Amino acid sequence: GRVGDDPVHRAADTFRAAPPHVRLQNRNPVGPAVVPDVFGGERMRQRAGRHIGVSHAGDALPAALKAYGLGPGARIAMFDPYFPSIEGPQRSFFQEHGYEVVRVKHLQGASPVLYAHTSVAEMIDTVHEIDGKDVDVIIQFGANLPFARLAGEAERWLRKPVISVNSATYWHACRQTGILDRRYDYSRLWSEF
């Protein structure tokens, strides 16, 4: 298609029109709109300009894992609202960063709008289902899932890191721009790092 039809260019154009400082790309990096350079991060940075920071999940998740002290070899369980067809890119992303994906659950939501209506009970059940002694961290994908606060609660129950993609992306953008505010109503990512 035309350059203007490219999702990365459309997003960058939207970002450029907003007041400059930092831009968040809340689209799941391995979600339905996978772009040729894996996440579109480099293209997004080029398009936004060198004076505008860009933060997206492809940057934020490795930074969050590092903040928790989880380096290569750490074992991940993850869940998302998508279908199993997305699992290949998800696994590849983490494998390229040296992590092992040991378990995945796809909630197979009816539509992106309805992902936001996923019940707290279903997300709690999912977290318990994918957890295990062989899991070092749980990661939730899917920007429409209302999981950010629940991630912090799950960390307390499970006594291990639980990362919400939205929360991690916002945390990363703040830390990259020198905003070091702490939040105590979300996960340890916000309260400790």
TIRO-2110 file (N, C-alpha, C; in Angstrom, 1 decimal):
// TIRO-2110
0.8, -1.2, 0.0, N, 1, A
0.0, 0.0, 0.0, CA, 1, A
0.9, 1.3, 0.0, C, 1, A
0.2, 2.4, 0.0, N, 2, A
0.9, 3.7, 0.1, CA, 2, A
1.6, 3.8, 1.5, C, 2, A
2.6, 4.7, 1.5, N, 3, A
3.3, 4.9, 2.7, CA, 3, A
2.3, 5.4, 3.8, C, 3, A
1.3, 6.2, 3.5, N, 4, A
0.3, 6.7, 4.4, CA, 4, A
-0.5, 5.6, 5.0, C, 4, A
-0.6, 4.4, 4.3, N, 5, A
-1.4, 3.3, 4.8, CA, 5, A
-0.6, 2.5, 5.8, C, 5, A
0.7, 2.7, 6.0, N, 6, A
1.5, 2.0, 6.9, CA, 6, A
1.1, 2.3, 8.3, C, 6, A
0.8, 1.4, 9.2, N, 7, A
0.4, 1.7, 10.6, CA, 7, A
1.5, 2.4, 11.3, C, 7, A
2.8, 2.2, 11.1, N, 8, A
3.8, 2.9, 11.8, CA, 8, A
3.8, 4.3, 11.4, C, 8, A
3.7, 4.6, 10.1, N, 9, A
3.7, 6.0, 9.6, CA, 9, A
2.5, 6.8, 10.1, C, 9, A
1.3, 6.1, 10.1, N, 10, A
0.1, 6.7, 10.7, CA, 10, A
0.3, 7.1, 12.1, C, 10, A
0.8, 6.1, 12.9, N, 11, A
1.0, 6.4, 14.3, CA, 11, A
2.0, 7.5, 14.6, C, 11, A
3.1, 7.5, 13.8, N, 12, A
4.1, 8.5, 14.0, CA, 12, A
3.5, 9.9, 13.6, C, 12, A
2.7, 10.0, 12.6, N, 13, A
2.1, 11.3, 12.2, CA, 13, A
1.2, 11.8, 13.3, C, 13, A
0.5, 10.9, 13.9, N, 14, A
-0.4, 11.2, 15.0, CA, 14, A
0.5, 11.8, 16.2, C, 14, A
1.6, 11.1, 16.5, N, 15, A
2.4, 11.5, 17.6, CA, 15, A
3.1, 12.8, 17.3, C, 15, A
3.5, 13.1, 16.1, N, 16, A
4.1, 14.3, 15.8, CA, 16, A
3.2, 15.5, 15.9, C, 16, A
1.9, 15.3, 15.8, N, 17, A
0.9, 16.4, 15.9, CA, 17, A
0.6, 16.8, 17.4, C, 17, A
1.0, 15.9, 18.3, N, 18, A
0.7, 16.1, 19.7, CA, 18, A
1.9, 16.9, 20.3, C, 18, A
1.7, 17.5, 21.4, N, 19, A
2.9, 18.3, 22.1, CA, 19, A
4.1, 17.3, 22.2, C, 19, A
5.3, 17.8, 21.9, N, 20, A
6.4, 16.9, 21.9, CA, 20, A
6.9, 16.7, 23.4, C, 20, A
7.3, 15.5, 23.7, N, 21, A
8.1, 15.2, 24.8, CA, 21, A
8.4, 13.7, 24.7, C, 21, A
7.4, 12.9, 24.9, N, 22, A
7.6, 11.4, 24.7, CA, 22, A
6.4, 10.9, 24.1, C, 22, A
6.5, 9.9, 23.3, N, 23, A
5.3, 9.2, 22.7, CA, 23, A
5.3, 7.8, 23.2, C, 23, A
4.1, 7.3, 23.5, N, 24, A
3.9, 5.9, 23.8, CA, 24, A
3.2, 5.2, 22.7, C, 24, A
3.7, 4.1, 22.4, N, 25, A
3.0, 3.2, 21.4, CA, 25, A
2.4, 2.1, 22.2, C, 25, A
1.1, 2.1, 22.4, N, 26, A
0.4, 1.2, 23.2, CA, 26, A
0.0, -0.1, 22.5, C, 26, A
0.3, -0.1, 21.2, N, 27, A
-0.1, -1.4, 20.5, CA, 27, A
0.9, -2.5, 20.9, C, 27, A
0.3, -3.6, 21.1, N, 28, A
1.1, -4.8, 21.5, CA, 28, A
2.1, -5.0, 20.4, C, 28, A
3.4, -5.2, 20.8, N, 29, A
4.5, -5.3, 19.8, CA, 29, A
4.4, -6.6, 18.9, C, 29, A
3.7, -7.6, 19.5, N, 30, A
3.6, -8.8, 18.7, CA, 30, A
2.1, -9.1, 18.5, C, 30, A
1.3, -8.1, 18.5, N, 31, A
-0.1, -8.2, 18.3, CA, 31, A
-0.5, -8.3, 16.9, C, 31, A
-1.8, -8.0, 16.6, N, 32, A
-2.3, -8.2, 15.3, CA, 32, A
-1.6, -7.3, 14.2, C, 32, A
-1.0, -6.2, 14.6, N, 33, A
-0.4, -5.3, 13.6, CA, 33, A
1.1, -5.4, 13.6, C, 33, A
1.6, -6.6, 13.5, N, 34, A
3.1, -6.8, 13.4, CA, 34, A
3.6, -6.1, 12.2, C, 34, A
4.7, -5.3, 12.3, N, 35, A
5.2, -4.6, 11.2, CA, 35, A
6.6, -5.3, 10.8, C, 35, A
7.1, -5.0, 9.6, N, 36, A
8.2, -5.7, 9.1, CA, 36, A
9.5, -5.7, 10.0, C, 36, A
9.8, -4.5, 10.7, N, 37, A
11.0, -4.5, 11.5, CA, 37, A
10.6, -4.9, 13.0, C, 37, A
9.8, -5.9, 13.1, N, 38, A
9.3, -6.6, 14.3, CA, 38, A
8.3, -5.7, 15.1, C, 38, A
8.7, -4.5, 15.6, N, 39, A
7.8, -3.7, 16.4, CA, 39, A
7.6, -2.3, 15.7, C, 39, A
8.3, -2.0, 14.7, N, 40, A
8.2, -0.7, 14.2, CA, 40, A
8.9, 0.4, 15.0, C, 40, A
9.6, 0.0, 16.0, N, 41, A
10.3, 0.9, 16.9, CA, 41, A
11.3, 1.8, 16.2, C, 41, A
12.2, 1.3, 15.4, N, 42, A
13.2, 2.1, 14.7, CA, 42, A
12.5, 3.0, 13.7, C, 42, A
11.5, 2.5, 13.0, N, 43, A
10.8, 3.3, 12.0, CA, 43, A
10.1, 4.4, 12.7, C, 43, A
9.5, 4.1, 13.9, N, 44, A
8.7, 5.1, 14.6, CA, 44, A
9.6, 6.2, 15.1, C, 44, A
10.8, 5.8, 15.6, N, 45, A
11.8, 6.8, 16.1, CA, 45, A
12.2, 7.7, 15.0, C, 45, A
12.5, 7.1, 13.8, N, 46, A
12.9, 7.9, 12.7, CA, 46, A
11.8, 8.9, 12.2, C, 46, A
10.6, 8.4, 12.2, N, 47, A
9.5, 9.2, 11.7, CA, 47, A
9.2, 10.3, 12.8, C, 47, A
9.3, 10.0, 14.0, N, 48, A
8.9, 11.0, 15.1, CA, 48, A
10.0, 12.1, 15.2, C, 48, A
11.2, 11.8, 14.8, N, 49, A
12.2, 12.8, 15.0, CA, 49, A
13.1, 12.5, 16.2, C, 49, A
14.3, 13.0, 16.1, N, 50, A
15.3, 12.6, 17.1, CA, 50, A
15.1, 13.3, 18.5, C, 50, A
14.2, 14.3, 18.5, N, 51, A
14.0, 15.1, 19.7, CA, 51, A
12.7, 14.6, 20.5, C, 51, A
12.1, 13.6, 19.9, N, 52, A
10.9, 13.0, 20.5, CA, 52, A
11.1, 11.6, 20.9, C, 52, A
11.1, 11.3, 22.2, N, 53, A
11.3, 9.9, 22.6, CA, 53, A
10.1, 9.0, 22.2, C, 53, A
10.4, 7.8, 21.9, N, 54, A
9.3, 6.8, 21.6, CA, 54, A
9.5, 5.6, 22.5, C, 54, A
8.5, 5.3, 23.2, N, 55, A
8.5, 4.1, 24.0, CA, 55, A
7.4, 3.2, 23.6, C, 55, A
7.7, 1.9, 23.4, N, 56, A
6.6, 0.9, 23.1, CA, 56, A
7.0, -0.4, 23.8, C, 56, A
6.1, -1.3, 23.8, N, 57, A
6.3, -2.6, 24.5, CA, 57, A
7.5, -3.3, 24.2, C, 57, A
8.0, -3.2, 22.9, N, 58, A
9.2, -3.9, 22.5, CA, 58, A
10.4, -3.3, 23.2, C, 58, A
10.4, -2.1, 23.7, N, 59, A
11.4, -1.5, 24.5, CA, 59, A
11.2, -1.8, 26.0, C, 59, A
9.9, -1.6, 26.4, N, 60, A
9.6, -1.6, 27.8, CA, 60, A
9.7, -3.0, 28.4, C, 60, A
9.3, -4.1, 27.7, N, 61, A
9.3, -5.4, 28.4, CA, 61, A
10.7, -5.9, 28.7, C, 61, A
11.7, -5.8, 27.8, N, 62, A
13.0, -6.1, 28.2, CA, 62, A
13.6, -5.2, 29.3, C, 62, A
13.3, -4.0, 29.3, N, 63, A
13.7, -3.1, 30.4, CA, 63, A
13.1, -3.5, 31.7, C, 63, A
11.8, -3.8, 31.7, N, 64, A
11.1, -4.2, 32.9, CA, 64, A
11.7, -5.5, 33.5, C, 64, A
12.0, -6.5, 32.6, N, 65, A
12.6, -7.7, 33.0, CA, 65, A
13.9, -7.5, 33.7, C, 65, A
14.7, -6.6, 33.0, N, 66, A
16.0, -6.3, 33.6, CA, 66, A
15.9, -5.6, 34.9, C, 66, A
14.9, -4.7, 35.1, N, 67, A
14.7, -4.0, 36.4, CA, 67, A
14.4, -5.0, 37.5, C, 67, A
13.7, -6.0, 37.2, N, 68, A
13.4, -7.1, 38.1, CA, 68, A
14.5, -8.0, 38.4, C, 68, A
15.6, -7.8, 37.7, N, 69, A
16.8, -8.7, 37.8, CA, 69, A
16.7, -10.0, 37.1, C, 69, A
15.8, -10.0, 36.1, N, 70, A
15.6, -11.3, 35.3, CA, 70, A
16.3, -11.1, 34.0, C, 70, A
17.4, -11.8, 33.9, N, 71, A
18.2, -11.8, 32.7, CA, 71, A
17.9, -13.0, 31.8, C, 71, A
18.7, -13.2, 30.7, N, 72, A
18.6, -14.3, 29.9, CA, 72, A
18.5, -15.6, 30.6, C, 72, A
17.6, -16.5, 30.2, N, 73, A
17.4, -17.8, 30.9, CA, 73, A
16.2, -17.8, 31.8, C, 73, A
15.7, -16.6, 32.1, N, 74, A
14.5, -16.5, 32.9, CA, 74, A
13.3, -17.1, 32.2, C, 74, A
12.4, -17.7, 32.9, N, 75, A
11.3, -18.5, 32.4, CA, 75, A
10.0, -17.7, 32.5, C, 75, A
9.3, -17.5, 31.4, N, 76, A
8.1, -16.6, 31.3, CA, 76, A
6.9, -17.5, 31.0, C, 76, A
5.8, -17.1, 31.7, N, 77, A
4.5, -17.5, 31.4, CA, 77, A
3.7, -16.3, 31.0, C, 77, A
2.9, -16.4, 29.9, N, 78, A
2.3, -15.2, 29.5, CA, 78, A
0.8, -15.5, 29.0, C, 78, A
0.0, -14.4, 29.0, N, 79, A
-1.3, -14.6, 28.5, CA, 79, A
-1.7, -13.3, 27.8, C, 79, A
-2.7, -13.5, 26.9, N, 80, A
-3.2, -12.4, 26.1, CA, 80, A
-4.6, -12.6, 25.7, C, 80, A
-5.3, -11.6, 25.1, N, 81, A
-6.7, -11.8, 24.7, CA, 81, A
-6.8, -12.4, 23.3, C, 81, A
-5.7, -12.7, 22.6, N, 82, A
-5.7, -13.1, 21.2, CA, 82, A
-5.9, -14.6, 21.0, C, 82, A
-5.6, -15.0, 19.8, N, 83, A
-5.7, -16.4, 19.4, CA, 83, A
-4.3, -17.0, 19.3, C, 83, A
-4.2, -18.4, 19.2, N, 84, A
-2.9, -19.0, 19.2, CA, 84, A
-2.0, -18.6, 18.0, C, 84, A
-2.6, -18.1, 16.9, N, 85, A
-1.8, -17.7, 15.8, CA, 85, A
-0.8, -16.6, 16.1, C, 85, A
-0.9, -15.9, 17.2, N, 86, A
0.0, -14.8, 17.6, CA, 86, A
1.2, -15.4, 18.4, C, 86, A
1.1, -16.6, 18.8, N, 87, A
2.1, -17.2, 19.7, CA, 87, A
3.5, -17.3, 19.1, C, 87, A
3.6, -17.5, 17.8, N, 88, A
5.0, -17.6, 17.2, CA, 88, A
5.8, -16.3, 17.4, C, 88, A
5.2, -15.2, 17.0, N, 89, A
6.0, -13.9, 17.1, CA, 89, A
6.3, -13.6, 18.6, C, 89, A
5.3, -13.9, 19.5, N, 90, A
5.6, -13.7, 20.9, CA, 90, A
6.8, -14.5, 21.4, C, 90, A
6.8, -15.8, 21.1, N, 91, A
7.9, -16.7, 21.5, CA, 91, A
9.2, -16.2, 20.9, C, 91, A
9.2, -15.9, 19.6, N, 92, A
10.4, -15.4, 18.9, CA, 92, A
11.0, -14.2, 19.6, C, 92, A
10.1, -13.2, 19.9, N, 93, A
10.6, -12.0, 20.6, CA, 93, A
11.4, -12.3, 21.8, C, 93, A
10.8, -13.1, 22.7, N, 94, A
11.5, -13.4, 24.0, CA, 94, A
12.7, -14.3, 23.8, C, 94, A
12.6, -15.3, 22.9, N, 95, A
13.8, -16.1, 22.6, CA, 95, A
14.9, -15.3, 22.1, C, 95, A
14.7, -14.3, 21.2, N, 96, A
15.7, -13.4, 20.7, CA, 96, A
16.4, -12.6, 21.8, C, 96, A
15.7, -12.4, 22.9, N, 97, A
16.2, -11.7, 24.1, CA, 97, A
16.8, -12.7, 25.1, C, 97, A
16.8, -14.0, 24.8, N, 98, A
17.4, -15.0, 25.7, CA, 98, A
16.4, -15.5, 26.8, C, 98, A
15.2, -15.3, 26.7, N, 99, A
14.2, -15.8, 27.7, CA, 99, A
13.5, -17.1, 27.1, C, 99, A
13.0, -17.9, 28.1, N, 100, A
12.3, -19.1, 27.7, CA, 100, A
10.9, -18.9, 28.1, C, 100, A
10.0, -19.2, 27.1, N, 101, A
8.6, -19.1, 27.3, CA, 101, A
8.1, -20.5, 27.6, C, 101, A
7.6, -20.7, 28.9, N, 102, A
7.3, -22.1, 29.3, CA, 102, A
5.8, -22.3, 29.2, C, 102, A
5.0, -21.3, 29.2, N, 103, A
3.5, -21.5, 29.2, CA, 103, A
2.8, -20.2, 28.6, C, 103, A
1.8, -20.5, 27.8, N, 104, A
1.0, -19.4, 27.2, CA, 104, A
-0.5, -19.7, 27.2, C, 104, A
-1.3, -18.7, 27.5, N, 105, A
-2.7, -18.9, 27.5, CA, 105, A
-3.3, -17.8, 26.6, C, 105, A
-4.1, -18.1, 25.6, N, 106, A
-4.7, -17.1, 24.8, CA, 106, A
-6.2, -17.2, 25.2, C, 106, A
-6.7, -16.0, 25.6, N, 107, A
-8.1, -15.9, 26.1, CA, 107, A
-9.1, -15.9, 24.9, C, 107, A
-8.6, -15.7, 23.7, N, 108, A
-9.5, -15.7, 22.5, CA, 108, A
-10.7, -14.9, 22.6, C, 108, A
-10.5, -13.6, 22.9, N, 109, A
-11.6, -12.7, 23.1, CA, 109, A
-12.4, -12.5, 21.8, C, 109, A
-13.7, -12.1, 21.9, N, 110, A
-14.5, -12.0, 20.8, CA, 110, A
-14.2, -10.8, 19.9, C, 110, A
-13.6, -9.7, 20.4, N, 111, A
-13.2, -8.6, 19.6, CA, 111, A
-12.3, -7.7, 20.5, C, 111, A
-11.5, -6.8, 19.8, N, 112, A
-10.7, -5.9, 20.6, CA, 112, A
-11.5, -5.0, 21.6, C, 112, A
-12.7, -4.6, 21.2, N, 113, A
-13.5, -3.8, 22.2, CA, 113, A
-13.8, -4.7, 23.4, C, 113, A
-14.2, -5.9, 23.2, N, 114, A
-14.6, -6.8, 24.3, CA, 114, A
-13.5, -7.2, 25.1, C, 114, A
-12.2, -7.2, 24.7, N, 115, A
-11.1, -7.5, 25.5, CA, 115, A
-11.2, -6.7, 26.8, C, 115, A
-11.6, -5.4, 26.7, N, 116, A
-11.6, -4.6, 27.9, CA, 116, A
-12.7, -5.0, 28.9, C, 116, A
-13.6, -5.9, 28.5, N, 117, A
-14.6, -6.4, 29.4, CA, 117, A
-14.3, -7.7, 30.0, C, 117, A
-13.0, -8.1, 29.8, N, 118, A
-12.6, -9.4, 30.4, CA, 118, A
-12.7, -9.3, 31.9, C, 118, A
-13.3, -10.2, 32.6, N, 119, A
-13.6, -10.1, 34.0, CA, 119, A
-12.3, -10.3, 34.8, C, 119, A
-12.4, -9.7, 36.0, N, 120, A
-11.2, -9.8, 36.9, CA, 120, A
-11.1, -11.3, 37.3, C, 120, A
-12.2, -12.0, 37.5, N, 121, A
-12.2, -13.4, 37.9, CA, 121, A
-11.5, -14.2, 36.8, C, 121, A
-11.8, -13.9, 35.5, N, 122, A
-11.1, -14.7, 34.4, CA, 122, A
-9.6, -14.4, 34.4, C, 122, A
-9.2, -13.2, 34.6, N, 123, A
-7.8, -12.9, 34.6, CA, 123, A
-7.1, -13.5, 35.8, C, 123, A
-7.7, -13.5, 37.0, N, 124, A
-7.2, -14.2, 38.2, CA, 124, A
-7.0, -15.7, 37.9, C, 124, A
-8.1, -16.3, 37.4, N, 125, A
-8.0, -17.7, 37.1, CA, 125, A
-6.9, -18.0, 36.1, C, 125, A
-6.7, -17.1, 35.1, N, 126, A
-5.7, -17.3, 34.1, CA, 126, A
-4.3, -17.2, 34.7, C, 126, A
-4.1, -16.3, 35.6, N, 127, A
-2.8, -16.1, 36.2, CA, 127, A
-2.4, -17.4, 37.0, C, 127, A
-3.4, -17.9, 37.8, N, 128, A
-3.2, -19.1, 38.6, CA, 128, A
-2.9, -20.3, 37.6, C, 128, A
-3.6, -20.3, 36.5, N, 129, A
-3.5, -21.5, 35.6, CA, 129, A
-2.1, -21.5, 35.0, C, 129, A
-1.5, -20.4, 34.6, N, 130, A
-0.2, -20.4, 33.9, CA, 130, A
1.0, -20.3, 34.8, C, 130, A
0.7, -20.0, 36.1, N, 131, A
1.8, -20.0, 37.1, CA, 131, A
2.3, -21.4, 37.4, C, 131, A
3.5, -21.5, 37.9, N, 132, A
4.0, -22.7, 38.4, CA, 132, A
5.4, -22.5, 38.9, C, 132, A
6.0, -23.6, 39.5, N, 133, A
7.4, -23.5, 40.0, CA, 133, A
8.4, -23.3, 38.9, C, 133, A
8.0, -23.6, 37.7, N, 134, A
8.9, -23.4, 36.6, CA, 134, A
8.8, -22.0, 35.9, C, 134, A
8.1, -21.1, 36.6, N, 135, A
7.8, -19.8, 36.0, CA, 135, A
8.5, -18.7, 36.9, C, 135, A
9.3, -17.9, 36.3, N, 136, A
10.0, -16.8, 37.0, CA, 136, A
9.2, -15.5, 37.0, C, 136, A
8.4, -15.3, 35.9, N, 137, A
7.7, -14.0, 35.7, CA, 137, A
6.4, -14.3, 34.8, C, 137, A
5.4, -13.6, 35.1, N, 138, A
4.2, -13.7, 34.3, CA, 138, A
4.0, -12.3, 33.6, C, 138, A
3.8, -12.4, 32.3, N, 139, A
3.6, -11.2, 31.4, CA, 139, A
2.3, -11.3, 30.8, C, 139, A
1.5, -10.1, 30.8, N, 140, A
0.2, -10.0, 30.2, CA, 140, A
0.4, -9.1, 29.0, C, 140, A
0.0, -9.6, 27.8, N, 141, A
-0.1, -8.8, 26.6, CA, 141, A
-1.5, -8.4, 26.3, C, 141, A
-1.7, -7.5, 25.5, N, 142, A
-3.0, -7.0, 25.0, CA, 142, A
-3.4, -5.7, 25.7, C, 142, A
-3.2, -4.6, 25.0, N, 143, A
-3.4, -3.3, 25.6, CA, 143, A
-4.8, -3.1, 26.1, C, 143, A
-5.8, -3.8, 25.6, N, 144, A
-7.2, -3.6, 26.0, CA, 144, A
-7.5, -4.4, 27.3, C, 144, A
-6.7, -5.3, 27.8, N, 145, A
-7.0, -6.0, 29.0, CA, 145, A
-6.8, -5.1, 30.2, C, 145, A
-7.8, -5.0, 31.1, N, 146, A
-7.7, -4.1, 32.3, CA, 146, A
-6.9, -4.8, 33.4, C, 146, A
-5.6, -5.0, 33.2, N, 147, A
-4.8, -5.8, 34.1, CA, 147, A
-3.8, -5.0, 35.0, C, 147, A
-3.6, -3.8, 34.7, N, 148, A
-2.5, -3.0, 35.4, CA, 148, A
-2.5, -3.1, 36.9, C, 148, A
-3.6, -2.8, 37.5, N, 149, A
-3.7, -2.9, 39.0, CA, 149, A
-3.6, -4.3, 39.5, C, 149, A
-4.3, -5.2, 38.7, N, 150, A
-4.3, -6.6, 39.1, CA, 150, A
-2.9, -7.2, 39.1, C, 150, A
-2.0, -6.7, 38.2, N, 151, A
-0.7, -7.2, 38.2, CA, 151, A
0.0, -7.1, 39.5, C, 151, A
-0.2, -5.9, 40.2, N, 152, A
0.4, -5.6, 41.5, CA, 152, A
-0.1, -6.6, 42.5, C, 152, A
-1.4, -6.8, 42.5, N, 153, A
-2.0, -7.7, 43.5, CA, 153, A
-1.5, -9.1, 43.2, C, 153, A
-1.4, -9.5, 42.0, N, 154, A
-0.9, -10.9, 41.7, CA, 154, A
0.6, -11.1, 42.2, C, 154, A
1.4, -10.0, 42.1, N, 155, A
2.7, -10.1, 42.6, CA, 155, A
2.7, -10.5, 44.1, C, 155, A
1.8, -9.9, 44.8, N, 156, A
1.7, -10.2, 46.2, CA, 156, A
1.3, -11.6, 46.5, C, 156, A
0.3, -12.1, 45.7, N, 157, A
-0.1, -13.5, 46.0, CA, 157, A
1.0, -14.5, 45.6, C, 157, A
1.6, -14.2, 44.4, N, 158, A
2.5, -15.2, 43.8, CA, 158, A
3.9, -15.1, 44.3, C, 158, A
4.2, -13.9, 44.8, N, 159, A
5.6, -13.6, 45.3, CA, 159, A
6.6, -13.7, 44.1, C, 159, A
6.2, -13.2, 43.0, N, 160, A
7.1, -13.1, 41.8, CA, 160, A
6.6, -12.0, 40.9, C, 160, A
7.5, -11.5, 40.0, N, 161, A
7.1, -10.4, 39.1, CA, 161, A
5.9, -10.8, 38.2, C, 161, A
5.0, -9.8, 38.1, N, 162, A
3.8, -9.9, 37.2, CA, 162, A
3.8, -8.6, 36.4, C, 162, A
3.9, -8.7, 35.1, N, 163, A
4.1, -7.5, 34.3, CA, 163, A
2.9, -7.3, 33.4, C, 163, A
2.2, -6.1, 33.5, N, 164, A
1.2, -5.7, 32.6, CA, 164, A
1.9, -4.9, 31.5, C, 164, A
1.5, -5.2, 30.2, N, 165, A
2.2, -4.5, 29.1, CA, 165, A
1.9, -3.0, 29.1, C, 165, A
0.7, -2.6, 29.4, N, 166, A
0.5, -1.1, 29.5, CA, 166, A
1.2, -0.4, 30.6, C, 166, A
1.2, -1.0, 31.7, N, 167, A
1.9, -0.4, 32.9, CA, 167, A
3.4, -0.3, 32.6, C, 167, A
4.0, -1.4, 32.0, N, 168, A
5.4, -1.4, 31.7, CA, 168, A
5.8, -0.4, 30.7, C, 168, A
4.9, -0.2, 29.7, N, 169, A
5.2, 0.8, 28.6, CA, 169, A
5.2, 2.2, 29.2, C, 169, A
4.2, 2.5, 30.0, N, 170, A
4.2, 3.8, 30.6, CA, 170, A
5.3, 4.0, 31.6, C, 170, A
5.7, 3.0, 32.4, N, 171, A
6.8, 3.1, 33.3, CA, 171, A
8.1, 3.4, 32.5, C, 171, A
8.3, 2.7, 31.4, N, 172, A
9.5, 2.8, 30.6, CA, 172, A
9.6, 4.3, 30.0, C, 172, A
8.4, 4.8, 29.5, N, 173, A
8.5, 6.1, 29.0, CA, 173, A
8.8, 7.1, 30.1, C, 173, A
8.3, 7.0, 31.2, N, 174, A
8.6, 7.9, 32.3, CA, 174, A
10.1, 7.8, 32.7, C, 174, A
10.6, 6.6, 32.9, N, 175, A
12.0, 6.4, 33.3, CA, 175, A
12.9, 6.9, 32.2, C, 175, A
12.6, 6.8, 31.0, N, 176, A
13.4, 7.2, 29.9, CA, 176, A
13.5, 8.7, 29.8, C, 176, A
12.5, 9.4, 30.3, N, 177, A
12.5, 10.9, 30.3, CA, 177, A
12.8, 11.5, 31.7, C, 177, A
13.3, 10.7, 32.6, N, 178, A
13.7, 11.2, 33.9, CA, 178, A
12.6, 11.4, 34.9, C, 178, A
11.5, 10.9, 34.6, N, 179, A
10.3, 11.0, 35.6, CA, 179, A
10.5, 9.7, 36.5, C, 179, A
10.8, 9.9, 37.7, N, 180, A
11.1, 8.8, 38.6, CA, 180, A
10.0, 8.7, 39.7, C, 180, A
8.8, 9.2, 39.5, N, 181, A
7.7, 9.1, 40.4, CA, 181, A
7.5, 7.7, 40.7, C, 181, A
7.1, 7.4, 42.0, N, 182, A
6.8, 6.1, 42.4, CA, 182, A
5.3, 6.0, 42.6, C, 182, A
4.8, 4.8, 42.3, N, 183, A
3.3, 4.5, 42.5, CA, 183, A
3.3, 3.2, 43.3, C, 183, A
2.4, 3.3, 44.3, N, 184, A
2.3, 2.1, 45.2, CA, 184, A
1.0, 1.3, 45.0, C, 184, A
0.2, 1.7, 44.1, N, 185, A
-1.0, 1.1, 43.8, CA, 185, A
-1.0, 0.2, 42.6, C, 185, A
0.2, 0.0, 42.0, N, 186, A
0.5, -0.9, 40.9, CA, 186, A
1.5, -1.9, 41.3, C, 186, A
2.3, -2.4, 40.4, N, 187, A
3.3, -3.5, 40.7, CA, 187, A
4.6, -2.9, 41.2, C, 187, A
5.5, -3.8, 41.6, N, 188, A
6.8, -3.4, 42.1, CA, 188, A
7.6, -2.6, 41.1, C, 188, A
7.2, -2.8, 39.8, N, 189, A
7.9, -2.0, 38.7, CA, 189, A
7.8, -0.5, 39.0, C, 189, A
6.6, -0.1, 39.5, N, 190, A
6.4, 1.3, 39.8, CA, 190, A
6.9, 1.7, 41.2, C, 190, A
6.8, 0.8, 42.1, N, 191, A
7.1, 1.2, 43.5, CA, 191, A
8.6, 1.1, 43.8, C, 191, A
9.3, 0.3, 43.1, N, 192, A
10.7, 0.0, 43.4, CA, 192, A
11.7, 0.4, 42.4, C, 192, A
11.3, 0.5, 41.1, N, 193, A
12.3, 0.7, 40.1, CA, 193, A
12.1, 2.0, 39.3, C, 193, A
END
